[in-house]
Amino acid sequence: MPIPPFLADLRQKIGNDLILVPTIVVIARNKHGQILLVHDRDSNNWTLPGGIIEPGETPADAAVREVWEETQVLATLTHIMGVVGGQGCETHYRNGDQIAWVATVFGAQVQEGAPLPDGTETTAARFVSSDELPSLTLRADTVRFLGIDAAHTAGAYFAPASWRPD
């Protein structure tokens, strides 16, 4: 779904102004360890499945729903890889809408389904090996999320705090 109804209603009131939204991103792997990617229509780049958490929806449900909606693949979430926000987590859409986001990044295993794009947000969906990633044009935030995946340790990633009182 390109824009959730609650956000479309808000946009009617505030126009294209910046909105901060909670989102999810899913790094889903098949049994061969390949990563599920989608080709994003708006940016014309490859990216990970993800999207906005809707009111009343848990982040986990949003993650499973977004993977399904964008790829027709059913994923089982395995862990939270990290929480990402701040610099580099903003988008300006072609229609002028501006959003910034804080993303919960989930790891997942594919349970069933062959990747199919939704034809609205995604123009292609497929599994790729780590070796193939350098040959693809990836969105900048996708590179950031995959870096978290590559550096994954026992705990969830978060950027260290840099804020200090005056």
BAKOLSE-552181 format. One line per field, with one value per residue (C-alpha): residue number from 1; residue in three letters; x negated, z, y. Coordinates in Angstrom, 1 decimal. Layout:
# BAKOLSE-552181
k <- c(NUM | ...) .
r <- c(Ala | ...) .
X <- c(X | ...) .
Z <- c(Z | ...) .
Y <- c(Y | ...) .
***
This chain:
# BAKOLSE-552181
k <- c(1 | 2 | 3 | 4 | 5 | 6 | 7 | 8 | 9 | 10 | 11 | 12 | 13 | 14 | 15 | 16 | 17 | 18 | 19 | 20 | 21 | 22 | 23 | 24 | 25 | 26 | 27 | 28 | 29 | 30 | 31 | 32 | 33 | 34 | 35 | 36 | 37 | 38 | 39 | 40 | 41 | 42 | 43 | 44 | 45 | 46 | 47 | 48 | 49 | 50 | 51 | 52 | 53 | 54 | 55 | 56 | 57 | 58 | 59 | 60 | 61 | 62 | 63 | 64 | 65 | 66 | 67 | 68 | 69 | 70 | 71 | 72 | 73 | 74 | 75 | 76 | 77 | 78 | 79 | 80 | 81 | 82 | 83 | 84 | 85 | 86 | 87 | 88 | 89 | 90 | 91 | 92 | 93 | 94 | 95 | 96 | 97 | 98 | 99 | 100 | 101 | 102 | 103 | 104 | 105 | 106 | 107 | 108 | 109 | 110 | 111 | 112 | 113 | 114 | 115 | 116 | 117 | 118 | 119 | 120 | 121 | 122 | 123 | 124 | 125 | 126 | 127 | 128 | 129 | 130 | 131 | 132 | 133 | 134 | 135 | 136 | 137 | 138 | 139 | 140 | 141 | 142 | 143 | 144 | 145 | 146 | 147 | 148 | 149 | 150 | 151 | 152 | 153 | 154 | 155 | 156 | 157 | 158 | 159 | 160 | 161 | 162 | 163 | 164 | 165 | 166) .
r <- c(Met | Pro | Ile | Pro | Pro | Phe | Leu | Ala | Asp | Leu | Arg | Gln | Lys | Ile | Gly | Asn | Asp | Leu | Ile | Leu | Val | Pro | Thr | Ile | Val | Val | Ile | Ala | Arg | Asn | Lys | His | Gly | Gln | Ile | Leu | Leu | Val | His | Asp | Arg | Asp | Ser | Asn | Asn | Trp | Thr | Leu | Pro | Gly | Gly | Ile | Ile | Glu | Pro | Gly | Glu | Thr | Pro | Ala | Asp | Ala | Ala | Val | Arg | Glu | Val | Trp | Glu | Glu | Thr | Gln | Val | Leu | Ala | Thr | Leu | Thr | His | Ile | Met | Gly | Val | Val | Gly | Gly | Gln | Gly | Cys | Glu | Thr | His | Tyr | Arg | Asn | Gly | Asp | Gln | Ile | Ala | Trp | Val | Ala | Thr | Val | Phe | Gly | Ala | Gln | Val | Gln | Glu | Gly | Ala | Pro | Leu | Pro | Asp | Gly | Thr | Glu | Thr | Thr | Ala | Ala | Arg | Phe | Val | Ser | Ser | Asp | Glu | Leu | Pro | Ser | Leu | Thr | Leu | Arg | Ala | Asp | Thr | Val | Arg | Phe | Leu | Gly | Ile | Asp | Ala | Ala | His | Thr | Ala | Gly | Ala | Tyr | Phe | Ala | Pro | Ala | Ser | Trp | Arg | Pro | Asp) .
X <- c(0.0 | -1.6 | -0.3 | 1.7 | 5.1 | 4.1 | 1.2 | 3.3 | 5.7 | 2.9 | 1.4 | 4.7 | 4.3 | 0.6 | -0.4 | -3.9 | -5.5 | -8.0 | -6.5 | -8.4 | -7.1 | -7.9 | -8.9 | -10.3 | -12.9 | -13.3 | -16.4 | -14.9 | -17.0 | -16.0 | -17.4 | -20.4 | -21.3 | -20.3 | -18.7 | -15.3 | -15.4 | -12.8 | -13.3 | -11.7 | -9.6 | -10.1 | -13.9 | -14.6 | -17.0 | -17.1 | -16.2 | -14.9 | -11.2 | -9.8 | -7.4 | -5.3 | -3.9 | -0.2 | 1.7 | 2.6 | 0.1 | -2.8 | -6.2 | -6.4 | -3.0 | -4.0 | -7.3 | -5.5 | -2.8 | -5.2 | -7.3 | -4.1 | -2.6 | -5.8 | -6.9 | -4.3 | -6.8 | -5.9 | -8.7 | -9.2 | -10.9 | -13.9 | -15.4 | -15.7 | -19.0 | -18.8 | -17.0 | -18.1 | -17.2 | -18.7 | -20.9 | -20.2 | -16.7 | -14.6 | -12.9 | -11.4 | -8.9 | -8.1 | -4.8 | -6.7 | -5.8 | -8.6 | -9.2 | -11.8 | -11.7 | -13.0 | -13.3 | -13.3 | -15.4 | -14.3 | -16.1 | -13.9 | -13.7 | -11.6 | -8.9 | -7.2 | -6.7 | -8.6 | -9.3 | -6.8 | -6.7 | -3.5 | -3.6 | -2.8 | -5.7 | -8.0 | -8.8 | -10.9 | -11.6 | -14.3 | -16.8 | -20.4 | -23.6 | -26.1 | -28.4 | -25.7 | -25.1 | -28.0 | -26.7 | -23.3 | -22.3 | -21.2 | -19.5 | -21.8 | -19.7 | -19.8 | -23.6 | -23.4 | -21.0 | -23.1 | -26.1 | -24.3 | -23.5 | -27.2 | -28.4 | -25.7 | -26.7 | -24.8 | -23.0 | -20.8 | -22.6 | -21.9 | -24.0 | -25.9 | -24.5 | -26.3 | -24.0 | -25.3 | -23.7 | -24.9) .
Z <- c(0.0 | -1.1 | 1.7 | 4.8 | 5.2 | 8.5 | 6.8 | 3.8 | 6.2 | 8.0 | 4.7 | 3.9 | 7.0 | 6.9 | 3.2 | 2.4 | 5.7 | 7.4 | 9.5 | 11.7 | 11.4 | 13.0 | 10.4 | 10.1 | 7.8 | 7.3 | 6.3 | 5.3 | 4.2 | 2.4 | 3.3 | 1.1 | 3.0 | 0.2 | 1.1 | -0.1 | -2.0 | -3.8 | -6.5 | -5.3 | -8.0 | -6.4 | -6.0 | -8.9 | -6.5 | -4.8 | -1.1 | 1.7 | 2.3 | 4.9 | 5.6 | 8.0 | 11.2 | 11.2 | 14.3 | 16.6 | 14.8 | 16.5 | 14.8 | 14.3 | 12.6 | 10.4 | 9.4 | 8.4 | 6.6 | 4.6 | 3.5 | 2.3 | 0.6 | -1.2 | -2.2 | -1.5 | 0.7 | 4.2 | 6.7 | 10.3 | 12.4 | 14.3 | 16.1 | 16.2 | 14.6 | 15.7 | 15.8 | 13.3 | 13.0 | 12.6 | 9.8 | 6.5 | 7.6 | 5.6 | 2.2 | -0.1 | -2.4 | -6.0 | -4.9 | -2.3 | 0.8 | 3.4 | 6.0 | 8.5 | 10.2 | 13.0 | 11.8 | 13.8 | 11.8 | 12.0 | 10.9 | 9.5 | 7.8 | 4.7 | 5.4 | 2.0 | -1.3 | -4.4 | -4.6 | -6.7 | -6.8 | -5.9 | -9.0 | -7.1 | -4.7 | -6.1 | -9.7 | -8.9 | -6.0 | -5.7 | -3.5 | -3.9 | -2.5 | -0.6 | -3.6 | -5.9 | -3.6 | -5.0 | -8.5 | -7.5 | -7.2 | -3.5 | -1.7 | 0.8 | 3.8 | 2.5 | 2.5 | 6.1 | 7.2 | 5.5 | 7.3 | 10.6 | 9.4 | 8.5 | 11.9 | 13.9 | 17.3 | 20.3 | 21.0 | 18.9 | 17.1 | 18.0 | 17.3 | 20.4 | 22.0 | 21.2 | 23.0 | 26.0 | 28.1 | 27.5) .
Y <- c(0.0 | 3.3 | 5.5 | 4.3 | 5.9 | 7.6 | 9.3 | 10.4 | 12.0 | 13.8 | 14.9 | 16.6 | 18.7 | 19.5 | 19.2 | 18.0 | 19.1 | 16.8 | 13.9 | 11.5 | 8.0 | 4.6 | 2.1 | -1.5 | -3.0 | -6.8 | -8.6 | -12.0 | -14.9 | -18.1 | -21.5 | -20.8 | -17.6 | -15.3 | -12.0 | -10.9 | -7.6 | -5.5 | -2.9 | 0.3 | 2.1 | 5.6 | 5.5 | 3.1 | 1.2 | -2.1 | -2.1 | -4.3 | -4.9 | -2.4 | 0.3 | 2.3 | 0.8 | 1.7 | 2.8 | -0.1 | -2.4 | -4.0 | -3.6 | -7.4 | -7.5 | -4.6 | -6.4 | -9.6 | -7.7 | -5.5 | -8.4 | -10.1 | -7.1 | -6.2 | -9.7 | -12.4 | -14.1 | -15.2 | -14.5 | -15.6 | -12.9 | -14.2 | -11.2 | -7.5 | -6.4 | -2.8 | 0.5 | 3.2 | 6.9 | 10.3 | 11.5 | 9.7 | 8.5 | 10.9 | 10.9 | 13.5 | 11.8 | 13.0 | 14.5 | 16.7 | 14.7 | 14.7 | 12.0 | 11.1 | 7.7 | 5.6 | 2.0 | -1.2 | -3.6 | -7.3 | -10.4 | -13.1 | -16.5 | -17.1 | -19.7 | -19.9 | -18.1 | -17.1 | -13.4 | -11.4 | -7.6 | -5.9 | -3.8 | -0.6 | 0.1 | -2.6 | -3.4 | -6.6 | -8.9 | -11.5 | -13.3 | -12.3 | -13.7 | -11.5 | -11.8 | -10.2 | -7.1 | -5.0 | -5.2 | -3.8 | -0.2 | -0.1 | 2.8 | 4.4 | 3.4 | -0.2 | -0.2 | 1.1 | -1.7 | -4.4 | -3.0 | -3.6 | -7.1 | -7.8 | -6.5 | -8.2 | -9.3 | -10.7 | -7.4 | -5.1 | -2.3 | 1.4 | 4.4 | 5.6 | 8.7 | 11.9 | 14.3 | 16.2 | 18.9 | 22.4) .
***
